[in-house]
Amino acid sequence: MNRIPWVRAAAVGVCASIALAVPAVAAHQAPPDAPHVPAAMTTPATADPATPSHGPATPSSGPVQPSPGPVKRSQGVTQEDIRKAQELERYWTPERIRSAVPVDAVRAGETVQAPLRAPHAAGRSALFAPSHQVASGVPTVGVFLIRSDDGSATPNQFCSAGAVTSPTKSLVLTAAHCLKGGKSYRNVAFVPGYRGGASQAGEPGERPYGLFPMELGKVWIDERYLSSSPSDDVDFAVLRVGPNSQGQLLEDAIGRGNTLTTVPAAGLARREVTLTGYPGGQKTPLQCTNATRAFQGRFMEIACDGFRTGVSGGPFLEGFDGSRGNLVGAIGGYKTGGLQDNISYSAQFDNDVLRLYNQAVADAAPDTVNPLGDAGTWQHATTFLTGRFHSDSVRNSTGDLIVRWSDGEVSLYPGNRAYGLGKDIRLVKDKVWKQAKALTVGEFTGNSTDDLLVSWADGKLTLYKDVNETNKLHNPIQLKGPNGTWTHAVGLTAGRFGGGNARRDDLVVRWSDAEMTLYTNVDGRGLHAEKQLAKPKNTTWSHARDSVAGNFAAAVGDQDLFVRWSDGEVTVYENLGAKGFKGEHRLRPAKSSWQYSTLVTAGAFGGGTRQDDLLALWPSGKLSMYDDTTATALGRERLLVPARIS
């Protein structure tokens, strides 16, 4: 299974790769007399098909034209900022801008064959609207220039983008796929109002407002799009640009930007939306106005002729007045915006794009690639085990996670002491581990580093001593050779269950005939005292799915047993060693959603040393933590890996 390595390669943060190539520009404050712009939105702005949430854009007399004479420098802009913009202009000559090729076209050339789009419903062609060029340009829409550093024969590339009004006066929104791909970039710039071809005497040139360099590390992309399997639901990026060579911030140069407007799923079909973008080979904005449709319940679809490669990131504008409007989408999402020139898409603008906007306004740290990978990876997990393994975790009494994968790989994820997990460490990758029938973790050999106990398909019982990032699985102790008895062990749970000491060295075994057995004080010499907890062929324990040790009851001391049943019931048996199965607490009733979970374990991942944080995996690959769970209530859910969206 080609799993973690490619995730690692793709996991180089897009923001980081761009940051290495683009000069830093300090954050700028708007002058006291600047025109009013909305503060960062803290609640989603919803839009109705008939009435945009922010109202239609204020009418204007046309594009804001640059002053023919010297312009006033924006407050806070330094001479160094201007120098960096001038340096960018020296690279992006008019000839280089004209010859830049669409990012999408370059990537299409790297694939054998682009996927085919599903056919549209009959009669939909009648909804196509004609498009027209806007020779004068649109001040809030421009080309988004990218110089690729990957050795491409066509390093000068571009997408489309739109300015977004904000207190920073410096935000731009484009498609995330324009910047995603594990490549490094430099000389990234936004050119608002760009128009191809030579200008007439006395008219603004091709770059009427100048070039605005992207600031160092100021790109906000949802972590789900940074993963190895990008979620097309979040194909948008917000970035901050520095001032132009005249010392103007973006909105001081072009006037107010477009107003970011969120759209509910029920409002994806809209009456009148204007689409604008820069098709490859043209470099003059193409524009079309048409109604939109909902597509798959999570995309906005519009039928406009001629929107070929290059238009990615171009804005969907409602209430458009010729210069600006309410930004309700950007070309991207489904099939990165579509595979036909006459149909374009946008991912739904919901709380996800609002979150990125608020991050940008607050200058918050951008998302990074999830060190745990994505949901597609976690759908291959077959076993969860919790203990203290990594040297740092042993010192800090922090829980770590061991995962066995369907291909026989076994990985260690160190805990971060903040209810999360860090980058994985491979312990072994060998198909023989697919034969491990039941596994558990305990403190069997008398020190603070935990051990791994494995029952194999042939009945062999092996103890791997002191598993950590160095020892890995190199210290096996064979407790039992191949035999006919232990081939019937279907579940192992190690914990502190009344063996008379403070170690987690007691072992509960669930057998194929539903018998439940407790072995106390297991060590490197083998199994010792045995106690029957439930008789063979009982009608209860054949329905158990996951059973893990933890500290869920209020009392300290011996541990409790958490059990997930096949019907969705979730139960905690308090102080198993003393009470057996009589101290039962029901956390979830039968037919609860927990019948669909695939793996559950418990550890001390944050908030103390109690082993009371549940980690649950779901069929969609979603990984959740329920911290500080008790014998009477599940803890608050923390999402570690979002669900896979097919």
C-alpha positions in Angstrom: 0.0 0.0 0.0 1.6 3.3 -1.1 0.5 5.2 1.9 2.6 7.4 4.1 5.5 8.1 1.7 3.5 10.0 -0.8 1.6 11.8 1.9 4.9 13.0 3.2 6.0 14.3 -0.2 2.7 16.1 -0.7 2.8 17.3 2.8 5.3 20.0 2.2 3.1 22.9 3.2 2.1 25.0 0.2 2.5 28.1 2.3 6.0 27.0 3.3 7.1 26.3 -0.3 5.8 29.7 -1.5 7.3 31.4 1.5 10.8 30.4 0.6 10.5 32.2 -2.7 8.5 35.4 -1.9 10.0 38.3 0.1 8.4 39.2 3.4 6.2 42.3 3.7 5.0 43.6 7.0 1.3 43.8 7.8 -0.1 47.3 7.0 -2.8 49.2 8.8 -5.5 51.1 7.0 -5.2 54.9 7.4 -7.7 56.5 9.8 -9.5 58.2 6.9 -9.8 55.0 4.8 -13.2 54.1 3.4 -15.2 51.8 5.7 -14.9 48.1 5.0 -16.5 45.3 7.0 -14.6 43.9 10.0 -13.6 40.2 10.0 -16.8 38.1 9.8 -17.2 36.0 12.8 -20.5 34.4 11.9 -21.4 32.9 8.5 -23.1 35.4 6.1 -25.8 33.5 4.3 -27.2 34.5 0.9 -30.7 33.9 -0.5 -31.1 33.4 -4.3 -33.1 36.6 -4.5 -31.3 38.8 -2.0 -27.6 38.6 -1.3 -26.8 38.7 2.4 -24.7 41.9 2.2 -27.0 43.5 -0.3 -26.1 44.3 -3.9 -22.8 46.0 -4.5 -23.0 49.8 -4.5 -23.3 51.1 -8.1 -20.2 52.8 -9.5 -19.5 54.8 -12.5 -17.1 52.2 -13.8 -13.6 51.0 -13.1 -11.4 53.1 -10.8 -8.7 54.5 -13.1 -5.2 55.1 -11.7 -4.2 58.8 -11.3 -2.1 60.2 -14.1 0.2 61.9 -11.6 1.9 60.8 -8.4 -0.3 58.8 -6.0 -0.5 59.0 -2.3 1.4 56.2 -0.6 -0.7 54.1 1.8 -0.1 54.4 5.4 2.5 52.0 6.8 4.1 51.2 3.5 7.9 51.4 3.6 10.5 52.1 1.0 11.5 48.4 1.3 8.0 47.3 0.4 8.2 49.5 -2.7 11.6 48.1 -3.6 10.2 44.6 -3.5 7.3 45.5 -5.7 9.7 47.1 -8.2 11.8 44.0 -8.2 8.7 41.9 -9.0 7.8 44.3 -11.9 11.3 43.8 -13.4 10.6 40.1 -13.6 7.0 40.2 -14.8 7.6 42.2 -17.9 4.5 42.7 -20.2 6.0 40.1 -22.5 6.3 37.5 -19.7 2.7 38.1 -18.6 1.4 37.7 -22.1 3.3 34.4 -22.6 2.4 32.9 -19.2 0.4 29.7 -19.6 -2.5 28.4 -17.5 -1.5 26.3 -14.4 -4.3 23.9 -15.4 -2.8 23.4 -18.9 0.6 22.6 -17.5 -0.8 20.0 -15.1 -3.0 18.4 -17.7 0.1 17.8 -19.8 1.6 15.9 -16.9 -1.3 13.3 -16.8 -1.9 10.6 -19.3 -5.6 11.4 -19.8 -7.9 13.8 -18.0 -11.0 12.2 -16.5 -14.2 12.4 -18.4 -17.1 14.4 -17.0 -20.4 12.7 -16.4 -23.0 13.6 -19.1 -25.4 16.4 -18.3 -29.1 16.2 -18.2 -30.9 16.4 -21.6 -31.9 20.0 -22.5 -29.3 21.6 -20.4 -27.5 23.0 -23.4 -30.4 25.5 -23.8 -29.2 27.2 -20.6 -25.8 28.1 -22.0 -25.1 31.9 -22.0 -22.8 33.7 -24.4 -19.6 35.2 -23.1 -17.9 38.5 -24.1 -14.5 40.0 -23.6 -14.1 43.0 -21.4 -11.3 45.0 -23.1 -11.2 47.6 -20.4 -10.7 45.1 -17.7 -12.4 44.7 -14.3 -10.6 46.4 -11.4 -11.4 43.7 -8.8 -10.5 40.7 -11.0 -7.1 40.0 -12.4 -4.4 37.5 -13.4 -2.7 35.6 -10.6 0.9 35.1 -11.8 3.0 32.2 -10.6 6.6 31.4 -11.5 7.1 27.7 -11.1 10.4 26.5 -9.7 10.1 22.8 -10.8 12.1 23.0 -14.0 9.0 23.3 -16.2 9.5 24.2 -19.8 6.8 26.9 -19.2 7.7 28.3 -15.7 5.6 31.4 -16.1 2.0 30.3 -15.3 -1.2 31.9 -14.2 -4.7 31.5 -12.8 -7.5 34.1 -12.3 -8.3 35.7 -9.0 -10.5 38.3 -7.3 -9.9 41.0 -4.7 -11.8 40.6 -1.4 -12.7 43.6 0.7 -11.3 43.4 4.2 -9.8 45.6 7.0 -6.3 44.7 5.7 -7.2 46.1 2.2 -4.9 43.5 0.8 -6.7 40.1 0.4 -7.2 38.1 -2.8 -9.1 34.9 -3.3 -8.3 32.2 -5.9 -8.6 28.5 -6.4 -6.5 26.3 -4.0 -5.5 24.0 -6.9 -3.6 26.9 -8.4 -1.1 26.6 -5.6 -1.4 22.9 -4.6 0.9 20.3 -6.1 4.0 19.9 -3.9 5.9 22.5 -6.1 7.8 25.5 -5.0 6.9 28.9 -6.5 8.3 32.4 -6.6 7.5 35.8 -8.0 3.9 35.3 -7.2 1.8 38.4 -7.9 -1.8 39.6 -8.4 -2.4 42.0 -11.3 -5.9 43.5 -10.9 -7.7 44.9 -14.0 -5.2 43.3 -16.4 -6.1 43.6 -20.0 -4.2 42.1 -22.9 -2.8 44.0 -25.8 -1.2 47.4 -26.2 -3.0 50.4 -24.8 -3.8 53.6 -26.7 -2.1 56.9 -25.9 -3.5 58.4 -22.8 -5.1 55.2 -21.6 -4.0 53.0 -18.7 -1.6 50.2 -19.7 -2.0 46.5 -19.5 -1.3 46.7 -15.7 -3.4 49.7 -14.8 -3.0 49.3 -11.0 0.4 47.7 -11.0 1.5 44.3 -9.6 0.9 43.3 -6.0 3.4 40.7 -4.6 2.1 37.9 -2.5 3.5 38.2 1.1 5.7 35.7 2.6 3.8 32.7 4.1 0.4 34.6 3.8 -1.6 31.9 2.1 -4.6 30.3 3.8 -5.7 27.0 2.4 -7.8 24.4 4.2 -5.7 21.5 5.5 -8.0 19.1 3.7 -6.9 20.5 0.4 -3.2 20.3 1.4 -3.6 16.5 1.9 -2.5 13.8 -0.6 -6.2 13.4 -1.6 -7.4 17.0 -1.8 -11.1 17.6 -0.8 -12.7 19.4 -3.8 -15.2 20.9 -1.3 -12.5 23.4 -0.1 -10.8 24.3 -3.4 -10.3 28.0 -2.5 -7.3 30.0 -1.2 -7.2 33.4 0.5 -3.9 35.2 0.3 -2.5 38.6 1.3 -0.6 40.8 -1.1 1.8 43.6 -0.4 1.6 47.1 -1.9 2.4 47.9 -5.5 5.5 49.9 -6.7 3.6 53.1 -6.1 3.2 52.2 -2.4 -0.5 51.6 -2.6 -2.3 48.8 -0.8 -4.6 46.8 -3.1 -7.9 48.5 -2.1 -6.4 51.9 -2.1 -5.4 51.3 -5.7 -8.6 49.6 -7.1 -11.2 50.8 -4.7 -13.3 48.5 -2.6 -12.9 44.8 -3.4 -15.6 42.2 -3.7 -17.6 41.3 -0.6 -17.2 37.7 0.5 -20.6 36.1 0.9 -21.4 32.7 2.1 -24.0 30.6 0.4 -26.2 27.9 2.1 -26.6 24.5 0.3 -30.2 25.4 -0.4 -29.0 28.6 -2.2 -26.6 27.2 -4.7 -29.2 27.8 -7.5 -29.1 31.6 -8.0 -30.8 33.8 -10.5 -28.1 36.1 -11.8 -24.4 35.5 -11.3 -21.5 37.0 -13.3 -18.5 34.8 -14.1 -15.2 36.4 -14.9 -11.8 34.9 -15.8 -8.8 34.9 -18.0 -8.7 32.1 -20.6 -5.3 30.9 -21.7 -3.9 32.6 -24.9 -6.2 35.6 -24.5 -5.3 37.5 -21.3 -8.3 39.7 -21.7 -11.0 39.0 -19.2 -14.0 36.9 -20.4 -17.4 37.6 -18.8 -20.8 36.0 -18.7 -23.9 36.3 -16.7 -26.3 33.4 -16.1 -28.3 31.6 -13.5 -26.5 28.9 -11.5 -27.6 25.4 -10.5 -26.8 23.3 -7.5 -24.6 20.3 -8.4 -24.2 17.3 -6.1 -25.6 19.4 -3.3 -22.2 21.0 -2.7 -21.1 22.8 -5.8 -22.4 25.8 -7.8 -22.6 25.2 -11.6 -22.9 27.8 -14.3 -23.2 27.4 -18.1 -21.0 30.0 -19.8 -19.3 29.6 -23.2 -15.5 29.8 -23.7 -14.2 29.4 -20.1 -11.2 27.3 -20.9 -8.0 26.7 -18.9 -6.7 29.8 -17.2 -10.0 30.8 -15.6 -9.5 28.8 -12.4 -10.0 31.1 -9.4 -12.1 33.5 -11.3 -14.9 34.9 -9.2 -18.6 34.2 -9.2 -20.1 37.6 -8.5 -23.7 38.5 -7.6 -25.0 42.0 -7.7 -22.2 42.9 -10.1 -22.1 46.6 -11.1 -19.3 46.3 -13.7 -16.5 46.7 -11.1 -17.4 44.7 -8.0 -20.1 42.6 -6.4 -20.8 39.9 -3.8 -18.3 37.1 -4.1 -20.3 33.9 -3.9 -17.9 31.4 -5.5 -14.6 30.9 -7.5 -14.0 28.6 -10.4 -12.7 25.4 -8.9 -14.1 22.5 -6.9 -15.6 19.7 -8.9 -12.9 18.5 -11.4 -11.0 21.6 -10.4 -13.7 23.8 -12.0 -14.9 21.5 -14.8 -13.6 19.7 -17.9 -15.7 21.5 -20.5 -15.3 25.1 -21.7 -19.0 25.8 -21.4 -19.6 24.5 -17.8 -17.8 25.8 -14.7 -18.1 25.0 -11.0 -17.3 26.5 -7.7 -17.1 24.8 -4.3 -19.8 26.0 -2.0 -18.8 29.1 -0.1 -19.8 28.1 3.5 -18.1 28.3 6.9 -14.9 26.8 5.5 -14.1 29.8 3.2 -15.3 32.1 6.0 -12.8 30.5 8.4 -9.9 31.1 5.9 -11.0 34.7 5.5 -11.1 35.3 9.2 -7.7 33.7 9.6 -6.3 36.0 6.9 -7.9 39.1 8.5 -6.5 38.1 11.9 -3.1 37.2 10.4 -3.5 33.8 12.1 -1.2 30.9 11.3 -2.3 29.1 8.1 -3.3 25.5 8.2 -0.6 22.9 7.8 -0.7 19.5 6.4 -2.2 17.1 8.9 0.6 14.9 10.1 -1.9 12.1 10.4 -2.6 12.0 6.7 -6.1 11.9 5.3 -9.2 9.8 5.7 -8.2 7.6 2.7 -5.2 6.5 4.7 -7.1 5.7 7.8 -9.6 3.5 6.1 -6.8 0.9 5.9 -6.2 0.7 9.7 -7.1 -2.7 11.1 -5.9 -2.4 14.8 -5.5 0.4 17.3 -3.3 0.0 20.4 -2.4 2.6 23.1 0.5 2.9 25.4 3.7 4.8 26.3 6.3 4.0 23.8 8.2 7.0 22.5 11.0 8.2 24.8 9.4 11.7 25.2 6.0 10.1 26.0 7.5 7.8 28.7 9.1 10.9 30.4 5.9 12.8 30.2 3.4 10.0 30.9 1.7 10.6 27.5 -0.2 8.1 25.5 0.9 7.1 22.0 -0.9 5.1 19.3 0.2 2.0 17.5 -1.6 1.2 14.3 -1.5 -2.0 12.3 -2.5 -1.5 8.6 -4.1 -3.8 6.1 -0.8 -4.3 4.3 1.1 -5.5 7.4 2.8 -2.2 8.2 2.8 -1.2 11.9 3.2 2.5 12.8 3.8 4.4 16.0 2.1 7.8 16.4 3.6 9.7 19.4 1.1 11.7 21.5 1.5 15.5 21.7 0.1 15.9 25.2 -2.6 18.1 23.7 -5.2 15.5 22.7 -3.4 15.0 19.4 -0.9 12.8 17.6 2.4 13.6 15.8 4.1 12.3 12.7 4.2 8.5 12.5 7.3 6.3 12.9 7.3 3.0 11.0 8.0 0.0 13.4 7.8 -2.7 10.7 6.4 -3.3 7.3 6.1 -7.1 6.7 3.1 -9.1 5.4 3.6 -11.5 8.2 1.9 -9.0 10.5 -1.3 -9.6 8.6 -1.3 -12.9 10.5 -1.4 -11.2 13.9 -4.8 -12.2 15.1 -5.1 -10.3 18.4 -2.9 -7.6 19.9 -2.7 -5.6 23.1 -0.3 -3.3 25.0 0.8 -3.6 28.6 3.6 -3.1 31.1 4.6 -6.7 31.3 8.4 -6.5 31.8 8.7 -4.2 34.7 9.7 -0.8 33.4 8.0 2.3 32.2 8.2 1.6 28.5 5.2 -0.5 27.3 5.3 -3.9 25.6 3.3 -5.3 22.7 1.6 -8.8 23.1 0.6 -10.6 20.0 -1.5 -13.8 19.4 -0.8 -15.2 15.9 -3.1 -17.1 13.6 -1.1 -20.3 14.4 -1.6 -19.9 18.2 1.9 -18.6 18.9 2.0 -15.9 21.6 4.8 -13.3 21.3 5.8 -10.5 23.7 7.7 -7.6 22.1 9.6 -5.9 24.9 10.1 -2.2 25.4 8.7 -1.0 22.0 10.0 2.6 21.2 11.3 4.6 18.3 14.7 2.9 18.6 13.9 -0.7 19.7 10.9 -0.9 17.4 9.9 -4.6 17.3 13.4 -6.0 17.7 13.0 -7.6 21.2 10.6 -10.6 20.8 10.0 -13.0 23.6 8.1 -16.2 22.7 5.7 -17.0 25.5 4.0 -19.9 23.6 4.9 -21.7 20.4 2.3 -22.7 17.8 -0.6 -24.5 19.5 -4.3 -25.3 19.1 -5.6 -23.4 22.1 -4.5 -19.9 21.4 -5.8 -20.1 17.8 -9.2 -19.5 19.4 -8.1 -16.2 21.1 -10.1 -13.4 19.3 -9.5 -10.5 21.6 -6.8 -9.4 24.0 -7.1 -6.5 26.5 -4.2 -5.7 28.9 -4.7 -3.4 31.9 -4.5 -3.1 35.7 -7.3 -5.5 36.7 -6.5 -6.5 40.3 -3.2 -8.4 40.0 -1.9 -6.9 43.3 0.5 -4.4 41.8 0.5 -1.0 40.0 1.5 -2.4 36.6 -0.8 -2.9 33.7 0.2 -6.5 33.4 -3.2 -8.3 33.7 -4.7 -9.8 30.5 -8.4 -10.3 29.6 -8.8 -12.8 26.8 -12.0 -13.2 24.7 -12.2 -16.6 23.1 -14.0 -17.7 19.9 -16.7 -19.5 22.0 -17.4 -16.2 24.0 -15.6 -17.4 27.1 -13.9 -14.5 29.0 -10.7 -15.2 31.0 -8.5 -13.0 33.2 -4.8 -13.7 33.6 -3.1 -11.6 36.3 0.6 -10.6 36.4 1.6 -11.6 33.0 5.4 -11.2 32.4 8.3 -12.2 30.3 8.0 -15.8 31.6 4.5 -16.3 30.5 0.9 -16.4 31.8 0.2 -17.4 35.4 -3.0 -17.2 37.5 -6.2 -17.7 35.5 -9.8 -16.6 36.4 -12.9 -17.2 34.4 -15.0 -14.1 33.9 -17.7 -15.5 31.6 -18.5 -19.1 30.7 -18.1 -20.6 27.2 -21.0 -20.3 24.8 -22.7 -17.5 26.7 -25.1 -15.3 24.6 -23.4 -12.0 25.5 -19.7 -11.8 24.7 -19.9 -13.1 21.1 -21.3 -9.6 20.4 -18.4 -7.7 21.8 -16.4 -5.8 19.2 -13.8 -3.6 20.9 -12.7 -3.9 24.6 -10.1 -1.6 26.1 -8.8 -0.8 29.5 -9.1 2.7 30.9 -9.7 4.9 34.0 -13.3 6.0 33.5 -14.8 5.7 37.0 -14.2 8.3 39.7 -12.3 6.0 42.0 -8.5 5.6 41.5 -6.8 2.2 41.5 -7.6 -0.7 39.3 -8.9 0.0 35.8 -12.2 -0.3 34.1 -13.2 -2.1 30.8 -14.7 -0.2 28.0 -16.7 -2.4 25.5 -18.3 -1.5 22.2 -21.0 -4.0 21.2 -22.1 -5.0 17.7 -25.5 -3.3 18.1 -24.0 0.1 19.0 -24.3 -0.2 22.7 -21.3 1.2 24.6 -20.6 0.0 28.1 -18.0 0.6 30.9 -17.5 -2.1 33.5 -16.1 -0.4 36.6 -13.2 -1.9 38.4 -13.3 -5.1 36.4 -10.9 -7.1 38.7 -13.0 -6.6 41.8 -16.6 -6.4 40.4 -16.4 -8.5 37.3 -19.2 -7.6 35.0 -21.5 -6.4 37.8 -20.3 -2.7 37.8 -21.9 -1.9 34.5 -22.4 1.6 33.2 -24.1 2.2 29.8 -22.7 5.2 27.8 -24.7 4.6 24.7 -27.8 2.5 24.1 -28.3 -0.1 21.4 -28.7 1.1 17.9 -26.5 4.2 18.6 -24.2 5.5 15.9 -21.4 3.6 17.6 -22.5 0.4 15.8 -20.8 2.0 12.7 -17.4 2.7 14.4 -14.6 0.4 13.2 -11.9 0.7 15.9 -11.8 2.1 19.4 -9.0 2.5 22.0 -8.3 4.6 25.1 -5.2 6.4 26.3 -3.9 9.4 28.2 -3.5 11.9 25.3 -3.9 15.1 27.3 -5.2 16.6 30.5 -3.4 14.3 32.9 -2.2 10.7 33.1 -5.6 9.0 33.4 -6.3 6.6 30.5 -9.7 8.2 29.7 -9.4 9.7 26.2 -11.2 7.5 23.7 -9.9 7.4 20.1 -12.5 6.1 17.5 -12.2 5.4 13.8 -15.3 5.5 11.6 -15.9 3.9 8.1 -15.4 7.1 6.3 -11.8 7.3 7.6 -12.8 10.0 10.2 -10.6 9.8 13.3 -12.1 11.4 16.5 -11.0 11.7 20.1 -13.4 11.9 23.0 -11.4 13.5 25.8 -11.9 12.9 29.5 -14.6 10.3 29.1 -16.1 9.0 32.3 -18.1 5.9 33.3 -21.3 7.9 32.7 -20.6 10.2 29.8 -18.5 10.4 26.6 -16.1 13.3 26.4 -16.2 16.2 24.0 -15.4 15.1 20.4 -12.2 16.4 18.8 -11.8 15.8 15.1 -8.3 14.6 14.2 -8.9 13.5 10.6 -12.0 14.7 8.7 -14.2 12.2 6.9 -13.5 11.3 3.3 -15.9 12.8 0.9 -16.5 10.6 -2.2 
